[in-house]
Amino acid sequence: MEAKAIPLLTPYTMGRFDLSHRVVHAPLTRSRCYNNLPGEHVALYYSQRASKAGLLIAEATGVSQTAQGYPNAPGIWTKEQVEAWKQVVDAVHRKGGVFFCQIWHVGRASTYDYQPNGQAPVSCTDKQIMPQVLKDGTVEEFSTPRRLREDEIPQIVSDFQLAARNCMEAGFDGVEIHCAFGYLIEQFMKDSVNDRTDKYGGNMENRCRFALEVIQAAINEMGADRVGVRLSPYSNCLDCWDSDPDALGLYMIDAMNKLGILYCSMVEPEVIKVDGKVQIPYKLLHFRKDFAGTFIVAGGYNREEGNKAVSEGYTDLVAYGKWFLANPDLPKRFELNAPLNKYDRSTFYTPDPVVGYTDYPFLDLSSV
Ligand SMILES: Cc1cc2nc3c(=O)[nH]c(=O)nc-3n(C[C@H](O)[C@H](O)[C@H](O)COP(=O)(O)O)c2cc1C
């Protein structure tokens, strides 16, 4: 098979980062960081997927003890966690990769078991998430949250700031603020959840205030040219949706432009199949047009749709989730148009440090 310069494999300059291609590792929770610490197997996972000047975004990483809500998810609020991340970052950098850490707080998507002293998870509201039926049929339940008092919110903002500082200390090249999928920041942003009457609730400006304070805090630590933001205005995960997602997305983009944010990563609301082939109907085009920085899309992309989206100027970069977790050498496989390993959903979140994690095979280059 002969290598061709396909659009996904062309270089792209993202601010201070000269990327050699446009195939990004999407943030992927893998539930393998025992005691919230990324171990050697995590370093191996990311280094397998690192390529020279390729962008990887690490899985959602908690900014504090109250930020946690899922088994074996990493954190970056203690010295021990920072030390653990250093070996992961070093492993990626040794391969020449550019590595961002996604920082999050789950808010009400948690249970008493994860919270300090078994206290209630915190949120902008005291409304509980309804039990969620997952793809495998299991039901996920969450505890009743406690509404944060207005005077407690600066502490959460400063937890994000400390996490950003810790990311820099661990050697990450930047952070991605997780403002998507129904977690704490989105709980504040969207009007199906936010029922506050103070300056953090009500109109769009108030609902986005917390997000923008967090983003500003990260900027204060590392500069806007190292801060990316993930948004999913159209999603309704965890009972979190907005009555006007277009206005919400555009409001955030306008604010992020003023702050000079490095990149905006957005999740496609719709993927369709025509004659059995995946098609992305470019529902994010108006956001892409308005955003001044680097635009990253994710959700349902394959090689063909990724190439098309880049060549038509719909996006700068494409983040791949499921295909990247199953194909450590995804950019190489795209370059060679080689077959892909299938992903195994049953091991997405299992705790084994090898199976379904670092044991997906590389392409046998002698056979291509
Ligand atoms: C196993 C798994 C874990 C995920 N974890 C995260 C996460 O930690 N943070 C996040 O923003 N998105 C997460 N996502 C969403 C992905 O980043 C991505 O947007 C999604 O998988 C769609 O892209 P794909 O069709 O290429 O897989 C996760 C998805 C999967 C499948």
The ligand as an SDF file (V2000), in Angstrom:
LIG
                    3D

 31 33  0  0  0  0  0  0  0  0999 V2000
  -14.9480    4.9700   26.4190 C   0  0  0  0  0  0  0  0  0  0  0  0
  -15.2690    6.4200   26.2240 C   0  0  0  0  0  0  0  0  0  0  0  0
  -14.8870    7.3430   27.1750 C   0  0  0  0  0  0  0  0  0  0  0  0
  -15.1230    8.7120   26.9840 C   0  0  0  0  0  0  0  0  0  0  0  0
  -14.6550    9.5950   27.9090 N   0  0  0  0  0  0  0  0  0  0  0  0
  -14.7540   10.9240   27.6730 C   0  0  0  0  0  0  0  0  0  0  0  0
  -14.1400   11.8630   28.5410 C   0  0  0  0  0  0  0  0  0  0  0  0
  -13.4750   11.5080   29.5310 O   0  0  0  0  0  0  0  0  0  0  0  0
  -14.2890   13.1750   28.2630 N   0  0  0  0  0  0  0  0  0  0  0  0
  -15.0010   13.6100   27.1700 C   0  0  0  0  0  0  0  0  0  0  0  0
  -15.1160   14.8300   26.9590 O   0  0  0  0  0  0  0  0  0  0  0  0
  -15.5430   12.7490   26.3130 N   0  0  0  0  0  0  0  0  0  0  0  0
  -15.4240   11.4130   26.5230 C   0  0  0  0  0  0  0  0  0  0  0  0
  -15.9360   10.5320   25.6170 N   0  0  0  0  0  0  0  0  0  0  0  0
  -16.4570   11.0360   24.3260 C   0  0  0  0  0  0  0  0  0  0  0  0
  -15.3310   11.0110   23.2710 C   0  0  0  0  0  0  0  0  0  0  0  0
  -14.3310   11.9630   23.5630 O   0  0  0  0  0  0  0  0  0  0  0  0
  -15.8730   11.2770   21.8530 C   0  0  0  0  0  0  0  0  0  0  0  0
  -16.4340   12.5590   21.7990 O   0  0  0  0  0  0  0  0  0  0  0  0
  -16.8990   10.2410   21.4560 C   0  0  0  0  0  0  0  0  0  0  0  0
  -16.3990    8.9390   21.6770 O   0  0  0  0  0  0  0  0  0  0  0  0
  -17.3270   10.3750   20.0050 C   0  0  0  0  0  0  0  0  0  0  0  0
  -16.2360   10.1750   19.1470 O   0  0  0  0  0  0  0  0  0  0  0  0
  -16.0520    8.7610   18.3720 P   0  0  0  0  0  0  0  0  0  0  0  0
  -17.3160    8.5230   17.5720 O   0  0  0  0  0  0  0  0  0  0  0  0
  -14.8440    8.9900   17.5070 O   0  0  0  0  0  0  0  0  0  0  0  0
  -15.8480    7.6930   19.4060 O   0  0  0  0  0  0  0  0  0  0  0  0
  -15.7770    9.1480   25.8140 C   0  0  0  0  0  0  0  0  0  0  0  0
  -16.2000    8.2130   24.8620 C   0  0  0  0  0  0  0  0  0  0  0  0
  -15.9440    6.8650   25.0470 C   0  0  0  0  0  0  0  0  0  0  0  0
  -16.3590    5.8860   23.9840 C   0  0  0  0  0  0  0  0  0  0  0  0
  1  2  1  0
  2  3  1  0
  2 30  2  0
  3  4  2  0
  4  5  1  0
  4 28  1  0
  5  6  2  0
  6  7  1  0
  6 13  1  0
  7  8  2  0
  7  9  1  0
  9 10  1  0
 10 11  2  0
 10 12  1  0
 12 13  2  0
 13 14  1  0
 14 15  1  0
 14 28  1  0
 15 16  1  0
 16 17  1  0
 16 18  1  0
 18 19  1  0
 18 20  1  0
 20 21  1  0
 20 22  1  0
 22 23  1  0
 23 24  1  0
 24 25  2  0
 24 26  1  0
 24 27  1  0
 28 29  2  0
 29 30  1  0
 30 31  1  0
M  END
$$$$
